[in-house]
Amino acid sequence: MPLLLNGFTDHTINTGEVEIGYSVGPDNGPTLLLCHGVTSRRDGFLRVIDELVGSYRVITMDQRGHGFSGHTPDAYDRFDHARDIRFVMENVCKVPTVVWGHSMGGGNSVAMATDPPANLKAIVLEDPAVFGKVRPVRTDSSPTVNTFQVHLGLIEQGLSVEEMAPILQADNPNHPEYFSSWKAECLLQMDADILRGVVGGTYGGFDDPAAILAGIKVPVLLLQADPDAGGILPDDYIGGLIPDNETFTMNKIVGAGHNINREFPELMLPVVLPWLAKHA
């Protein structure tokens, strides 16, 4: 399956550590860099890109170990990913850039912001994986982690895209028609060791996520998915993370699960678009 990005040009760049695949949309305004979550790839923002390309120069990248980027066994720490984001910002984006990170991409964007390039303009964090060394305790089992366990099982069975797609479609009956084959291809492209780390709880968190968020010097919009609908940030946990400063905005998207941009764009875009217009 080709990338689902109409009107974009596809490229690769070598960071000195890894080949990073990325795509660039038309130059229609300020630059916006999209960083996907685990098990996804650069076209994972498909349902919101059409609302963005008319007003922004959208650049979207495959993070290491995903999509068409290279694999780096034993080098998938937050700060490994952060170096890739920083490199793309400095060598591809070049101009002032808003970074939008979902889930793992959000956590990696936070790590990047601890040593930001000069052209970092602002950050959108979409239900970001900003955990400490121990993931916050939920009163129920995490539906997101359960999904990753299913995905890892499909990979380890050695199934093809054609064999995997009907299983994914049955588990996600409300997703668009393209989703099942696209997700199957994403799973087969990624380094499964990343998923093993997520499922096993060894994918490293931050020493002090609240302090790291408080230290970000650019405007931040944090979108919390609804924990009752599958969001990964419980209310009591995120309440202890949000810094008390006027450059940090937090908005809970009630009713939206973890994959807000793909499953609930109609709830998210009315929040994100005005904020981008103000800060980009």
Secondary structure, 3 states (H helix, E strand, C coil): CCCCCCCCEEEEEECCCCEEEEEECCCCCCEEEEECCCCCCHHHHHHHHHHHCCCCEEEEECCCCCCCCCCCCCCCCHHHHHHHHHHHHHHHHCCCEEEEEECHHHHHHHHHHCCCCCCEEEEEEECCCCCCCCCCCCCCCCHHHHHHHHHHHHHHCCCCHHHHHHHHHHHCCCCCCCHHHHHHHHHHHCCHHHHHHHHHCCCCCCCCHHHHHHCCCCCEEEEEECHHHCCCCCHHHHHCCCCCCCCEEEEEECCCCCCHHHHCHHHHHHHHHHHHHHHC
